[in-house]
Amino acid sequence: MKVEVRVPAVGESVQEGMIESWHKSEGASIAADEVLLALETDKATMDIASPATGVLHILVPAGTVVKVGQVLATIDTAAHEQASPMPVASAIASPATAPVSAAYGLEPGPAVRRVAAEHQLDLTKIPGSGKNGRVTKADALSAVAAPTSASSPAVALPTPPTPASAAILGGGRERREERKPMSMLRRRIAERLIEAQQTAAILTTFNEVDMTQILALRKNYQDLFQKAYGLKLGFMGFFVKASVTALKAFPAVNAYISGTDVCYHNYCDIGVAVSTEKGLMVPVLRDVDLKSIAQIEQDIAAFSVKARENKISLDDLNGGTFTVSNGGVFGSLLSTPILNPPQSAILGMHKTQLRPMVMPDGTIEARPMMYLAMSYDHRIIDGKEAVGFLVKIKEVLEDPARLVLEV
């Protein structure tokens, strides 16, 4: 009996995905509920498990864009029942008939399997140079570059350019291009950025905030905060809470356009831009207007862990009424952030830097200053509101007691 492995329905807005990698190779025995492959959508990456126990037959290679419901592989349950596993002693006793890595039962890593899938390599025919004969990524790449077949006993090294061709190739350097399919997440990011630029009248206004009081507050209470909550007190909690105060004062910034209507929210769900290996994600902090700075920092820390472990879900990314992006962690001094549709505004944080500032009494002091940028949809938010929004955030952050009082 053959059981089909199909692309599952992962959300109403998700109609396609891309096979990031197969965790099992063609013909491998697989147990029910064992992870078969990683499927990447424009929202997140998820593991797809086997629906049955049997032998795997792959129909669609890694790197292919697939539709919801499409058959990716079959599990032959009858073949599994008829197959008799080879004794371990037999495998070790005949190293000449299989690579050392297979003899030791060492599964190649994800990077190796990805290279093999992209270039149709048979890993069982590649000599492994890793520990206990494991096939490494370098072994797989050498097999790709080799002029001979990957099934040859030895992998040949690429032939160096001749003196005549060296001049053509730029002094001996081989000039080449590498083409890779754009990830589903990167495709979706590209689509949304173009959508934002084409459908909204985006304008950016700037201000700056003196971070002296915030820095002092963090220094004075960092140890107590860590003991109480088990995490460091960061900047983002202050900026998210300050945004809540400003959103309440300027409700149009927390609204969006639907046709000829303006839809206002009576709650604040703020997206926090997170950079991951796969690209930018914006998980949403729910009901932050009802939460303390400590609770907000805990939510942000939880999302950071999920991002590192590639476990951010579709529900984590859905919705959001406003976004805060911190380019300062990468050293950005100033930028113009792009809207996250259908939201009408986004706040950009930047690097804190000592700058000479003229104080009210005329003296000049070095103060830790941060530039703020707010991009907004001019169709719904007027310049006066945008400027007032940033001024409100500046006032609150320069006098953090106002965060507690929410004034």
C-alpha positions in Angstrom: 0.0 0.0 0.0 1.3 3.5 -0.9 0.4 6.4 1.4 0.7 9.9 -0.1 2.6 12.8 1.5 0.9 16.0 0.6 1.5 19.7 1.3 -0.8 20.5 4.2 -3.1 23.5 4.4 -1.2 25.8 6.8 -3.4 29.0 6.7 -6.0 30.7 4.6 -3.5 33.1 3.0 -0.8 30.5 2.3 -1.3 28.7 -1.0 2.2 27.6 -1.8 5.6 26.8 -0.3 9.0 25.6 -1.1 10.7 22.3 -0.1 13.7 23.6 1.9 15.2 20.2 2.5 14.4 16.5 2.8 15.5 15.0 6.1 15.4 11.5 4.6 16.8 10.2 1.4 15.1 8.3 -1.4 14.5 4.7 -0.4 15.0 5.3 3.3 12.9 3.5 5.9 10.7 5.9 7.7 8.6 5.6 10.8 5.1 7.1 11.3 5.3 10.7 12.7 9.1 10.9 11.9 10.0 14.2 10.2 10.3 13.9 6.5 11.0 17.4 5.2 11.1 21.1 6.0 8.6 23.2 4.1 9.1 26.9 3.9 6.2 29.3 3.3 6.2 33.1 3.1 5.2 33.1 6.8 7.4 30.4 8.5 9.2 27.1 8.1 7.6 23.9 9.3 8.4 20.3 9.5 6.2 17.7 7.8 6.0 14.3 9.4 5.4 10.9 7.8 1.8 9.7 7.8 2.8 6.1 7.9 5.7 3.6 8.4 7.3 2.4 5.3 9.9 3.1 2.6 10.1 6.7 1.2 9.8 7.5 -2.5 10.5 11.2 -3.2 8.6 12.7 -6.1 9.5 16.4 -5.8 13.2 17.5 -5.1 14.3 20.1 -2.6 14.1 23.7 -3.8 10.8 23.2 -5.7 7.9 25.5 -5.2 4.8 23.4 -4.4 1.1 24.0 -4.0 -1.2 23.2 -1.0 -2.5 19.6 -1.6 0.3 18.6 -4.0 1.8 15.1 -3.6 5.4 15.3 -2.5 6.2 11.7 -1.9 4.8 8.3 -1.2 5.3 5.9 1.7 5.4 2.2 0.6 4.1 0.4 3.6 4.2 -3.0 1.9 7.9 -2.6 1.0 8.7 -1.9 4.6 6.9 -5.0 5.8 8.8 -7.2 3.3 12.2 -5.7 3.8 14.6 -7.4 6.1 17.1 -5.1 7.8 20.8 -5.9 7.2 22.7 -6.8 10.4 25.0 -4.1 11.7 27.9 -6.6 11.8 27.5 -7.3 8.1 27.7 -3.6 7.3 30.9 -3.2 9.3 32.4 -6.4 7.9 32.2 -5.2 4.3 33.5 -1.6 4.1 34.4 -2.0 0.5 30.8 -2.1 -0.6 29.6 1.0 1.2 31.1 4.3 2.4 32.5 4.4 5.9 29.8 6.8 7.0 27.1 4.3 6.0 28.9 1.5 7.9 28.9 3.5 11.0 25.3 4.5 10.5 26.1 8.2 10.4 23.4 10.4 8.8 24.8 13.3 6.8 24.0 16.7 8.2 21.2 19.0 6.8 23.8 21.1 4.8 25.1 18.0 3.1 21.6 16.8 2.3 20.7 20.2 0.8 23.8 20.2 -1.5 23.0 16.6 -2.5 19.4 17.4 -3.3 20.3 20.5 -5.4 22.9 18.6 -7.5 21.3 15.1 -7.5 24.3 13.5 -5.7 24.3 10.0 -4.4 25.8 10.4 -1.0 26.4 6.7 -0.6 29.0 6.9 -3.4 31.0 9.9 -2.0 34.0 9.1 0.2 33.6 10.8 3.6 36.5 12.8 5.1 34.8 13.6 8.4 34.9 11.8 11.7 34.3 8.0 11.3 34.0 8.6 7.5 31.0 11.0 7.7 30.4 12.8 4.4 30.9 16.5 5.0 29.6 19.5 3.1 33.1 20.0 1.7 33.0 16.4 0.4 29.7 17.1 -1.3 30.8 20.4 -2.8 34.0 18.7 -4.1 31.9 16.1 -5.8 29.8 18.8 -7.4 33.0 20.6 -8.7 34.7 17.4 -9.8 34.7 16.7 -13.6 34.2 13.0 -13.0 31.1 11.3 -11.7 30.3 11.4 -8.0 30.2 7.6 -8.2 33.9 7.4 -9.0 36.1 5.9 -6.3 38.0 9.2 -5.9 36.8 12.7 -6.2 39.0 14.7 -8.7 39.9 18.3 -7.9 39.0 21.1 -10.3 41.6 21.8 -12.9 43.4 25.1 -12.3 43.1 27.6 -15.2 45.9 27.6 -17.8 48.1 30.7 -18.2 46.2 31.6 -21.4 42.8 31.5 -19.7 44.1 33.1 -16.6 44.2 36.5 -18.2 40.7 36.1 -19.5 39.4 35.0 -16.1 41.1 38.0 -14.3 44.5 36.9 -13.2 43.6 33.3 -12.5 40.4 33.9 -10.6 37.5 31.9 -11.9 34.6 34.3 -12.5 31.3 32.6 -12.1 27.7 33.3 -11.0 25.6 31.2 -8.7 21.8 31.1 -9.1 19.7 30.1 -6.2 15.9 30.2 -5.9 14.6 33.0 -3.7 13.2 31.7 -0.5 9.4 32.0 0.1 9.9 34.4 2.9 12.1 36.6 0.8 9.6 36.5 -2.0 6.8 37.6 0.3 9.0 40.3 1.8 9.6 41.6 -1.7 5.9 41.5 -2.6 4.9 43.4 0.5 7.6 46.1 0.1 6.4 46.8 -3.4 2.8 46.7 -2.3 3.6 49.3 0.4 5.4 51.6 -2.0 2.7 51.4 -4.6 -0.5 51.6 -2.5 0.4 54.1 0.2 1.5 57.7 0.2 4.6 57.1 2.4 6.2 60.1 4.1 8.9 60.0 6.8 9.3 62.5 9.7 12.2 62.6 12.1 13.0 63.6 15.7 15.6 62.8 18.3 15.5 61.7 21.9 17.9 62.2 24.8 18.4 58.7 26.2 20.1 59.9 29.5 17.1 59.0 31.7 16.4 55.7 30.1 20.1 54.7 30.4 20.2 55.7 34.0 17.0 53.8 34.8 18.3 50.7 33.2 21.6 51.0 35.1 19.9 51.5 38.4 17.4 48.7 38.1 19.1 46.1 35.8 20.1 43.8 38.6 16.8 43.9 40.3 15.0 43.3 37.0 17.1 40.3 36.2 16.6 38.8 39.6 12.8 39.3 39.3 12.3 38.2 35.7 15.4 36.3 34.7 16.2 38.5 31.7 17.9 41.8 31.0 16.0 45.0 30.8 16.3 46.2 27.2 15.3 49.3 25.2 12.5 47.8 23.2 10.1 47.6 26.2 10.4 51.3 26.8 9.8 52.2 23.1 6.8 49.8 22.8 5.2 51.3 25.9 6.0 54.8 24.7 4.3 53.9 21.4 1.2 52.9 23.3 1.0 56.3 25.0 1.4 58.0 21.6 -1.1 55.8 19.8 -3.7 56.6 22.4 -3.0 60.3 21.9 -3.1 60.0 18.1 -5.6 57.2 17.2 -5.2 57.7 13.4 -1.7 56.3 13.7 -3.3 53.1 15.0 -5.8 52.9 12.2 -5.8 51.7 8.6 -7.7 52.4 5.3 -10.2 49.9 4.0 -11.7 51.1 0.7 -13.1 54.5 1.5 -13.3 53.8 5.3 -10.9 54.4 8.1 -10.8 51.6 10.6 -9.7 52.4 14.1 -8.5 49.9 16.7 -9.4 50.2 20.4 -6.4 47.9 21.2 -2.6 48.0 20.5 -1.0 45.0 18.8 2.5 46.1 18.0 4.8 44.2 15.7 8.5 44.0 16.5 10.8 43.5 13.6 13.2 40.6 14.2 16.1 39.7 11.9 16.6 36.0 11.3 18.8 33.9 9.0 15.8 33.6 6.7 15.0 37.3 6.6 13.0 39.8 8.4 10.0 38.7 10.5 7.6 40.8 12.4 6.0 38.8 15.3 3.2 40.7 17.0 3.0 41.6 20.7 -0.7 41.4 21.6 -2.6 43.8 23.8 0.5 45.7 24.8 -1.7 48.5 26.1 -2.7 46.2 28.9 0.9 45.0 29.7 3.7 46.3 31.8 7.2 46.9 30.5 8.3 43.7 32.2 5.6 41.7 30.5 6.5 43.3 27.1 10.2 42.4 27.6 9.2 38.8 28.5 7.2 38.5 25.3 10.0 40.0 23.2 12.5 37.5 24.8 10.2 34.6 24.0 10.0 35.7 20.3 13.7 36.0 20.2 14.1 32.4 21.3 11.4 31.2 18.8 13.2 33.1 16.0 16.5 31.5 16.8 14.9 28.0 16.9 12.9 28.7 13.7 9.6 28.2 15.6 7.7 31.4 14.9 4.2 30.4 13.8 1.7 31.9 11.5 -0.4 33.1 14.4 2.6 34.9 15.8 2.9 37.0 12.6 -0.8 37.7 11.9 -2.4 41.1 12.6 -0.6 44.0 14.1 -1.8 47.7 14.3 1.7 49.4 14.4 5.3 48.3 14.1 8.6 49.2 15.8 11.9 48.4 14.1 15.3 48.8 15.7 18.0 49.3 13.1 20.3 50.6 15.8 21.3 47.1 16.8 23.1 46.9 13.5 24.7 50.4 13.9 22.2 52.3 11.7 22.3 56.0 12.6 19.3 57.1 10.4 16.9 55.3 8.0 13.4 55.6 6.5 11.5 52.4 7.4 8.8 51.1 5.0 5.2 50.4 6.1 4.0 46.9 7.0 0.6 46.8 5.1 -2.2 47.4 6.0 -0.7 49.3 8.9 -0.4 53.1 8.5 2.8 53.8 10.4 6.1 52.4 11.6 8.6 53.7 14.1 12.3 53.3 13.4 14.8 53.3 16.3 18.5 53.9 15.7 21.9 53.8 17.3 22.4 55.8 20.5 25.4 58.0 20.1 27.1 60.7 22.2 26.6 64.1 20.5 27.3 67.7 21.8 24.0 69.3 22.8 23.2 72.8 23.8 21.4 72.7 27.2 18.6 75.1 28.3 21.2 77.2 30.3 23.4 77.6 27.3 26.1 75.1 28.3 27.2 72.3 25.9 27.1 68.7 27.1 27.8 65.3 25.5 24.5 63.5 25.6 23.4 60.0 24.4 21.1 60.8 21.6 19.0 58.6 19.3 17.4 59.6 16.0 13.8 58.5 15.6 12.1 58.1 12.3 8.4 57.6 11.6 7.1 56.6 8.2 3.4 57.0 7.7 0.6 56.9 5.2 -0.1 60.5 4.4 -3.6 59.5 3.1 -4.8 58.9 6.7 -2.2 60.7 8.9 -1.5 64.4 8.5 2.0 65.9 9.1 0.8 67.6 12.3 -0.3 64.3 13.7 2.9 62.5 12.7 5.1 65.2 14.2 3.0 65.2 17.4 3.3 61.5 17.6 7.1 61.6 17.6 7.1 64.5 20.0 4.9 62.5 22.4 7.3 59.5 22.3 10.3 61.9 22.8 8.6 63.5 25.9 7.7 60.1 27.4 11.2 58.6 26.9 13.0 61.7 28.3 10.8 61.5 31.4 10.3 57.7 31.9 8.0 58.3 34.9 5.3 59.2 32.4 5.4 55.6 31.2 4.1 54.5 34.5 1.5 57.2 34.7 0.7 56.8 30.9 0.6 60.6 30.4 
